[in-house]
Amino acid sequence: MRWLLLLLAAPATADPAFAPVTVPAHAYTGGWEHFVGGGLAAFDCDGDALPELVAAGGTAPMTLLRNRGDLRLEVGEMPEITGATGVYALDLDGDGARDLIVLRVGPNATLKGDGACGFAPHDFGIPDGGDAWTTGFSATWDGEQDRPTVAFGNYVDRDDPDGPFEACDDNWIARPIGNEEYETIPLTPGFCALSILFSDEDRDGLPTLRLSNDRHYYVRGGAEQMWSLDEGRFLGPADGFDAPSIWGMGIASRDITGDGRPDLMLTSMGDQLTLLSTPDGHAMAPFDIGSFAQRPHVGDDGRPSTGWHAEWGDIDNDGDADLFIAKGNVDQMPGMAMLDPNNLLLNEGGRFREVAVGAGVASTHRARGAALVDLDADGRLDLAVANRRAPLEVWRNMSEAGNAVSIELAQPGGNRDAVGAWVEVRGKSGVQLQERTLGGGHAGGAVRPLHFGIGAASTVDLRVTWPDGTVGGWRRIRPGSHLIAR
């Protein structure tokens, strides 16, 4: 049985407003090997519909914050893991409980979840990457495989005596073979990936792997990359992939134009690149749409901004996906802004207006990972941000917001969470579309419910295209809670 669980919230007017929440102390710490990373995963690990937070700590241990309701977060038990740059939550073995992939400077770790927020080291057969400096992760399910195909993005090769510049390590994909083994496929050359994402960007039913790379270390001769799982090669201009060379740090993917294909935000030092989908791929958005966020929006520091985690989410539930960008200097990089506030860009019909100051989330800590997630189950997206050498921050969404639906997918088999599915929500204002993916962001993410704002609507129609290409029928959804079986 495949099912959807929908929860609706409630009606929008003023600009967004957030209130800070007191949480236990956690910071992402460490030297140059932790200038990047600092990922955060938000997901429900005990089945109570209240997401927990797991944060990478760098040289400090990882932290699990249990959600006890009404945004009361308390420290939970976790294996003591240091050297972590990032963390992603997904169901690796199809047992219904979220497991963890921990990215590290050194061997990566896999932790099995028990469905009650307990996690223990476990060998899922996925190679640990050896001594690599891992900074990116994504997963997809290939056909009828019970186990995921996983990809790891690596940064500088610390063993290269001529490094660190022009010394980027190889990235790699691991595909399941047999019952417990994985086959490793190197992705050479590597250009110091800081974010990677499997997505069916062109809607042909075949996911590709996008790699966003940091030219600070590849220096020249490199660019963004796209790997075809189907063809086993990098795509290039002849395939319609004409990649920019940027200081790539994060990927956010969502259809914001309504054409049925995902649009992209690529964070960087300087411009945050907005790429809008076209029939032939992606094209740079017009600068005047207001999403490029190239300099601090408050204060007198006119140097360029540094973007890390980016995430689309409808914070006022009006039906338009808004954009959060975590900002912060790498450490003491003199050419970049030091007091670099986070961005909260309100989507007003395809143009974006900065509202972070008024909303109360324009922190100037060195932000890294983040999550827009409904932590108190009130239908509004709250915000959590992990910071380098500063406390983790959480804000409750207090906005006057419209109605929303939160959609959880499940299906039989190993890909229980239906990664690769597309969900459409149709109302009087049009159709919204989201792809269920795992990866991207900056060093952290999770498989979690898909949130759609629906404004003042009291009914919407919903349809799912499942990972195997099966298209469900449109179903009318009314306010309240619903269980839909297929």
C-alpha positions in Angstrom: 0.0 0.0 0.0 1.2 3.5 -0.8 -0.2 6.3 1.3 -0.1 10.0 1.9 -0.7 11.8 5.2 -1.8 15.4 5.0 -2.0 18.0 7.7 -3.5 21.4 7.1 -2.8 24.6 8.9 -4.3 28.3 8.8 -4.7 32.5 6.8 -2.0 35.1 5.4 -1.4 38.8 5.4 1.6 40.5 7.0 5.3 40.0 6.5 6.9 36.9 8.1 7.8 37.0 11.8 9.9 34.5 13.7 10.7 34.3 17.4 14.0 32.8 18.8 13.8 29.5 20.7 16.2 28.6 23.5 18.0 25.4 22.7 20.9 23.4 24.2 24.3 24.6 23.1 25.9 23.2 20.0 28.5 24.7 17.7 30.4 23.5 14.6 34.1 23.8 15.5 37.6 23.0 14.1 40.4 24.3 11.9 40.7 24.6 8.2 39.3 21.1 7.6 36.1 22.4 9.1 36.0 25.8 7.4 33.3 24.1 5.2 30.6 21.7 6.3 28.5 22.1 9.4 25.5 20.2 8.1 22.1 19.8 9.9 19.5 17.1 9.4 15.9 17.6 10.5 13.7 14.5 10.6 11.2 12.6 12.8 13.2 9.8 14.3 10.5 8.4 16.7 7.3 8.6 14.7 5.5 11.4 16.7 5.4 13.8 13.7 7.7 16.2 15.5 11.1 16.5 13.7 14.3 16.1 15.7 17.6 17.8 14.8 21.0 16.2 14.3 24.0 18.5 13.8 27.5 17.7 12.7 30.1 19.1 15.2 33.4 19.2 13.4 36.0 18.6 16.1 33.2 18.6 18.7 30.8 15.6 18.9 27.6 15.4 16.9 24.5 16.5 18.7 20.9 15.0 18.6 18.2 17.3 19.8 15.0 15.5 20.7 11.7 17.3 20.0 9.4 17.1 23.1 6.7 19.3 21.6 6.0 23.0 21.6 9.5 23.5 20.4 11.1 22.1 23.5 14.4 20.6 22.3 16.6 18.5 24.6 19.8 16.6 24.1 19.4 13.0 23.2 21.8 10.1 23.2 24.1 9.7 20.2 27.3 7.7 19.6 30.3 10.1 20.1 31.4 10.9 16.6 33.9 13.7 15.9 35.4 14.9 12.6 31.8 15.1 11.2 31.3 17.6 8.4 27.7 16.7 7.6 24.8 14.4 8.2 21.9 13.0 6.0 18.9 11.0 7.2 17.2 8.3 5.1 15.8 4.8 5.4 18.7 2.7 4.1 17.2 -0.7 4.6 13.5 -0.2 4.2 12.5 -1.0 7.7 10.6 2.2 8.3 13.2 3.9 10.6 15.5 6.7 9.4 19.2 5.9 9.4 22.1 8.3 9.2 24.9 8.9 6.8 27.6 10.8 8.6 30.2 12.7 6.4 33.6 13.0 8.0 37.2 14.2 7.5 38.3 10.6 7.4 36.1 7.4 7.2 32.4 8.2 6.9 30.0 6.5 9.2 26.6 4.8 8.8 24.3 4.6 11.8 21.2 2.4 12.0 18.1 4.0 13.5 15.8 2.0 15.8 12.6 4.1 15.2 12.9 5.5 18.8 15.7 8.0 18.1 18.4 5.5 19.0 21.3 5.2 16.6 24.2 2.7 16.5 27.1 2.1 14.1 26.0 -0.4 11.4 27.6 -1.9 8.3 25.1 -1.4 5.4 27.8 -2.4 2.9 28.4 1.2 1.8 32.1 1.9 1.4 33.4 4.5 4.0 35.5 6.5 1.7 38.8 5.9 3.5 40.7 9.0 4.5 38.8 11.4 2.2 37.5 14.8 3.2 33.8 14.2 2.5 31.6 17.3 2.0 28.6 16.2 -0.1 26.1 13.4 -0.3 23.0 12.3 -2.3 21.0 9.1 -2.8 18.5 7.7 -5.3 17.0 4.3 -6.0 17.9 2.7 -9.3 15.0 0.8 -10.8 13.9 -2.1 -8.6 16.9 -2.1 -6.3 16.0 -2.5 -2.6 19.0 -0.5 -1.5 19.9 3.0 -2.6 22.6 4.2 -5.1 24.6 6.7 -3.1 27.1 9.4 -4.1 29.8 11.1 -2.1 31.4 14.4 -2.9 34.9 15.0 -1.7 36.9 18.2 -1.2 40.7 18.7 -1.1 42.9 15.7 -1.2 44.8 16.1 2.0 47.4 13.5 1.0 48.5 15.5 -2.2 51.9 17.0 -1.4 51.4 19.7 -4.0 48.0 20.8 -2.5 45.8 22.2 -1.3 45.3 24.3 -4.5 44.6 22.3 -7.7 44.5 19.2 -5.5 40.8 18.2 -5.6 40.0 14.6 -4.6 37.9 12.3 -6.7 34.2 11.9 -6.0 32.4 8.5 -6.3 29.1 6.7 -6.6 28.4 3.3 -5.0 25.7 1.1 -6.6 24.3 -2.0 -4.9 25.2 -5.4 -6.3 24.1 -8.7 -4.9 22.5 -8.7 -1.4 25.0 -6.8 0.7 27.8 -5.4 -1.5 28.3 -2.2 -3.4 30.3 -1.4 -6.6 32.3 1.8 -6.5 32.4 4.1 -9.5 35.0 6.9 -9.3 33.9 10.3 -10.8 37.1 11.7 -12.2 38.1 14.5 -12.3 36.9 16.0 -9.1 36.7 19.7 -8.7 36.2 20.0 -4.9 32.5 19.3 -4.5 30.6 21.0 -1.7 27.1 19.9 -2.7 25.7 17.1 -4.8 22.2 16.2 -5.8 20.5 13.4 -7.7 17.5 14.8 -9.5 15.4 14.1 -12.6 15.9 17.6 -13.8 14.7 17.1 -17.3 11.7 14.8 -16.3 12.8 11.9 -18.5 12.6 9.4 -15.7 16.4 9.1 -15.4 18.1 11.0 -12.5 21.4 12.7 -13.0 23.9 13.8 -10.4 24.6 17.5 -10.2 27.9 18.5 -8.5 28.5 22.1 -7.3 32.3 22.7 -7.0 34.5 25.3 -5.2 36.8 27.0 -7.6 38.8 28.4 -4.6 40.7 25.1 -4.7 40.3 23.8 -8.3 41.4 27.3 -9.3 41.1 26.8 -13.1 40.2 24.2 -15.6 37.1 23.1 -13.6 33.4 23.9 -13.5 30.1 22.6 -12.2 29.5 19.0 -13.2 26.6 16.7 -14.2 27.0 12.9 -14.2 24.6 10.6 -16.1 23.8 7.4 -14.2 22.3 6.0 -17.4 25.3 6.6 -19.6 28.0 6.5 -16.9 29.7 9.7 -18.0 29.9 13.4 -17.4 27.6 15.5 -19.5 28.8 18.5 -21.4 27.7 21.3 -23.8 26.8 18.8 -26.5 24.3 17.4 -24.1 22.9 20.8 -23.2 24.9 21.2 -20.0 27.0 24.3 -20.2 28.4 24.6 -16.7 29.5 27.8 -14.9 32.7 28.0 -12.9 31.8 29.3 -9.4 32.7 29.0 -5.7 29.9 26.4 -5.5 28.7 25.6 -1.9 25.1 24.6 -1.9 22.2 23.4 -4.2 18.5 24.1 -3.7 16.1 22.6 -6.2 12.3 23.3 -6.7 9.9 24.2 -9.5 9.2 27.9 -8.8 8.0 28.9 -12.2 5.3 26.3 -12.7 6.7 24.7 -15.8 6.9 21.3 -14.2 10.7 21.2 -14.0 13.0 22.1 -11.1 14.6 25.5 -10.9 17.9 25.9 -9.0 19.7 28.1 -6.5 23.5 27.6 -6.4 25.1 29.3 -3.5 28.6 30.8 -3.9 30.9 33.6 -2.8 29.4 36.7 -4.4 26.3 36.1 -6.5 23.9 33.3 -5.4 23.0 32.0 -8.9 19.4 31.4 -9.7 19.0 29.1 -12.7 15.5 28.8 -14.2 14.5 25.7 -16.1 14.0 25.9 -19.9 13.1 23.2 -22.5 16.8 22.8 -23.1 18.1 22.8 -19.6 18.6 25.9 -17.4 19.3 29.6 -18.0 20.4 32.3 -15.7 17.5 34.2 -14.2 17.3 38.0 -14.7 19.3 39.8 -12.1 16.4 42.0 -11.2 14.3 39.2 -9.7 16.1 39.9 -6.5 17.4 36.5 -5.6 21.1 36.9 -6.2 21.9 38.2 -2.7 25.4 39.1 -3.6 26.2 41.5 -0.7 25.1 42.0 2.9 21.6 43.5 3.1 22.3 45.3 6.4 25.3 47.1 7.8 28.1 48.9 6.0 30.2 46.0 4.9 30.1 46.2 1.2 32.2 43.2 0.4 30.6 40.2 -1.3 28.6 37.7 0.7 29.3 34.0 1.2 26.3 31.7 0.8 26.1 28.1 2.2 22.9 26.2 2.7 20.0 27.3 0.6 16.4 26.0 0.9 13.1 26.7 -0.8 10.1 26.7 1.5 6.7 28.5 1.6 7.1 30.4 4.9 3.9 32.3 4.6 1.9 29.5 2.9 0.7 31.7 0.1 1.6 29.1 -2.6 4.9 30.7 -3.7 8.2 29.0 -2.5 10.3 31.5 -0.6 14.1 31.2 -0.2 16.4 31.0 2.9 20.2 31.3 2.4 22.6 30.7 5.3 25.5 33.2 5.1 28.8 33.6 6.8 32.5 34.2 6.1 34.6 31.1 5.6 36.6 32.2 8.6 38.6 35.4 8.3 38.7 35.7 4.5 39.5 39.4 4.0 37.9 39.8 0.6 34.5 38.8 1.8 32.0 40.3 4.2 32.6 39.5 7.8 29.2 40.5 9.2 27.2 38.6 6.6 23.5 38.2 7.6 21.3 35.3 6.5 18.8 36.0 3.7 15.1 35.3 3.9 13.7 36.2 0.4 9.9 36.4 0.2 8.6 35.3 -3.2 6.1 37.7 -4.5 4.9 36.3 -7.8 8.4 35.4 -9.1 10.3 38.4 -7.6 12.0 38.3 -4.3 12.1 40.8 -1.4 14.5 40.6 1.5 12.6 40.3 4.8 15.2 38.7 7.1 15.6 41.7 9.4 11.9 42.2 10.0 11.4 38.5 10.4 14.2 38.4 13.1 16.4 35.8 11.4 19.2 38.1 10.0 21.9 36.5 12.3 25.5 37.5 11.5 27.1 34.3 12.9 29.1 32.2 10.4 26.1 30.1 9.3 26.6 26.8 7.5 23.8 24.1 7.5 20.1 24.9 7.9 16.6 23.5 7.7 13.2 25.0 7.0 11.0 22.5 8.8 7.7 22.5 10.8 9.1 21.7 14.3 5.9 22.3 16.2 3.4 20.7 13.8 1.3 24.0 13.4 1.6 24.0 9.6 4.2 26.8 9.4 7.9 26.2 8.5 10.3 27.0 11.4 14.0 27.6 10.9 17.1 26.0 12.4 20.7 27.1 11.5 24.0 25.5 12.4 26.9 28.0 12.9 30.6 27.7 12.8 32.1 28.5 16.2 28.8 30.0 17.4 25.6 28.4 18.9 23.0 26.6 16.8 20.0 28.9 16.4 16.3 27.9 16.1 13.4 30.3 15.3 9.6 29.6 15.6 7.5 30.8 12.7 5.0 33.2 14.1 3.8 34.6 10.8 0.2 35.1 9.9 0.2 32.3 7.4 -2.2 30.6 5.0 -3.3 27.0 4.9 -0.8 24.2 4.1 -0.6 20.5 3.3 2.3 18.4 4.5 2.7 15.2 2.4 4.4 12.1 3.5 5.0 9.3 1.0 5.4 5.6 1.6 5.5 2.5 -0.7 6.5 -1.1 -0.5 10.1 -2.3 -1.0 13.5 -0.8 -0.2 12.6 2.7 -1.5 10.0 3.0 1.2 10.0 6.8 1.3 9.5 7.0 -2.5 12.6 9.0 -3.2 12.3 10.1 -6.8 8.5 10.7 -6.7 6.9 13.9 -7.9 3.9 15.4 -6.0 1.5 17.9 -7.6 -1.0 20.0 -5.6 -3.6 21.8 -7.7 -5.7 24.6 -6.5 -7.5 27.8 -7.8 -4.1 29.5 -8.1 -2.5 26.8 -10.2 -0.4 23.7 -9.8 2.6 23.3 -7.5 5.1 20.5 -8.0 7.9 19.1 -5.8 10.3 16.2 -6.3 11.2 14.0 -3.4 15.0 14.0 -3.2 17.8 13.5 -0.8 21.0 15.5 -1.1 21.9 19.1 -2.0 21.8 21.8 0.6 25.2 22.3 2.3 26.3 19.1 4.1 23.0 18.2 5.6 19.5 17.1 4.8 16.8 14.4 5.3 13.9 12.7 3.7 10.9 14.4 5.3 7.3 15.5 4.4 6.8 17.8 1.5 5.2 21.1 2.5 2.9 23.1 0.2 1.3 26.4 1.1 -2.2 26.7 -0.3 -3.2 30.2 0.9 -6.9 30.6 1.8 -8.0 27.5 -0.1 -10.2 25.0 1.7 -9.7 22.2 -0.8 -6.9 21.2 -3.2 -6.4 18.3 -5.6 -3.3 16.1 -5.2 -1.6 13.7 -7.6 1.6 11.6 -7.2 3.9 10.3 -9.9 5.7 7.4 -8.2 9.4 6.5 -8.7 8.5 3.7 -11.2 6.6 6.2 -13.4 3.1 5.2 -12.3 0.8 8.3 -12.2 -1.9 8.3 -9.6 -5.3 10.0 -10.2 -6.2 13.4 -8.9 -7.7 13.3 -5.4 -9.7 16.1 -3.7 -8.2 17.0 -0.3 -10.2 18.9 2.3 -9.1 20.6 5.5 -8.2 18.2 8.3 -6.2 15.0 8.4 -6.6 12.4 5.6 -5.2 8.9 4.9 -5.2 8.1 1.2 -4.4 4.6 0.0 -3.4 3.4 -3.4 
